[in-house]
Amino acid sequence: MSSYTIEGRVISVGQTEQKSEKFSVRKFVVDDEAPEYANLHEFQLSNAKTTLADGLTIGTRVRVHFNIRGRAWSSPSGEVKYFSSLDAWKIEFIDGVSEQPASDPQQGGVQDDLPF
């Protein structure tokens, strides 16, 4: 699976939605600030990754790392529809601020908020 990156400004951050007992999703939208036309991208975070959006605010400039996922769905009448999603797995603030205060040292995080 290929990985992609995009930079832009956050224009919307949704709440986490519990879709089932084992699946939750949170969506956010980024404007890549293309010079001629608005180019808005809706990303989704799932399960444990939903907390990555906790530090996002509207207007924040970010770099989003994501994968494109596609799948098919069959309606009860047999009609097949296809869906694509942009599944974010990392969010970086462009101004250098970390997107999350990581607390798990095995994940490369820090356990305190000391400035040095």
C-alpha positions in Angstrom: 0.0 0.0 0.0 1.4 3.4 -0.9 1.6 6.3 1.5 0.9 9.9 0.7 1.5 13.3 2.3 -0.4 16.6 1.9 0.1 20.0 3.5 -2.7 22.5 4.2 -4.9 24.4 6.7 -7.4 22.6 8.9 -10.9 23.9 8.2 -13.0 21.3 10.2 -12.5 18.8 13.0 -15.2 16.4 13.9 -16.0 14.4 17.0 -15.1 10.7 17.4 -18.1 8.5 16.4 -18.4 5.0 17.8 -19.6 3.0 14.7 -19.5 -0.4 16.4 -18.1 -2.1 19.5 -14.7 -2.4 17.9 -14.6 0.5 15.4 -14.6 4.3 16.0 -13.9 7.0 13.5 -13.1 10.8 13.5 -13.0 13.0 10.5 -11.2 16.3 9.7 -10.9 18.4 6.6 -7.8 20.1 5.2 -7.7 22.8 2.5 -4.5 22.3 0.5 -4.6 26.0 -0.4 -4.3 25.5 -4.1 -3.9 28.9 -5.8 -6.9 28.8 -8.2 -9.6 26.5 -6.7 -10.5 25.3 -3.3 -9.3 21.8 -2.9 -10.7 20.3 0.3 -9.7 16.8 1.5 -11.7 14.9 4.2 -9.5 12.5 6.2 -10.5 9.9 8.7 -8.8 8.5 11.7 -9.9 5.2 13.1 -9.8 3.5 16.5 -6.7 4.5 18.6 -5.7 7.0 15.9 -8.7 9.2 16.6 -6.7 10.9 19.4 -4.3 12.4 16.8 -6.9 15.1 16.1 -7.2 16.2 19.7 -4.7 19.0 19.2 -6.2 20.3 15.9 -7.9 23.6 15.7 -9.4 25.4 12.7 -6.7 27.4 10.9 -3.8 25.2 11.9 -1.3 24.4 9.2 -0.6 20.7 9.1 1.2 17.9 7.1 -1.0 14.8 7.0 0.4 11.3 6.2 -2.3 9.0 4.9 -3.2 5.9 2.8 -5.9 5.7 0.2 -8.3 2.8 0.8 -11.0 1.6 -1.5 -13.7 -1.0 -1.0 -16.9 -2.3 -2.5 -20.4 -2.5 -0.9 -23.3 -4.5 -2.2 -26.8 -3.2 -1.5 -29.6 -5.6 -0.6 -30.8 -5.3 -4.2 -27.4 -6.4 -5.5 -26.2 -3.1 -6.7 -22.4 -2.7 -6.1 -21.1 0.7 -5.0 -17.4 1.7 -4.5 -16.0 3.9 -1.8 -12.6 5.5 -1.2 -11.3 6.9 2.0 -8.2 8.9 3.0 -7.0 7.2 6.2 -4.6 9.4 8.1 -2.0 7.8 10.3 0.2 10.8 11.3 -0.5 14.5 11.6 2.4 17.1 12.0 2.0 20.7 12.7 4.0 22.6 10.1 5.2 25.2 12.6 7.0 22.4 14.4 4.6 21.8 17.3 4.0 18.1 17.9 0.5 16.8 17.0 0.2 14.8 20.2 1.9 14.7 23.6 3.1 11.0 23.2 3.5 9.2 26.5 4.6 5.8 25.3 8.5 5.7 25.1 8.3 2.8 22.7 6.4 5.0 20.3 9.2 7.6 20.4 7.2 9.9 22.8 8.2 11.8 25.8 6.8 11.3 29.3 6.9 14.9 30.5 6.5 18.3 29.0 9.9 19.8 29.9 11.1 22.3 27.3 14.6 20.7 26.9 
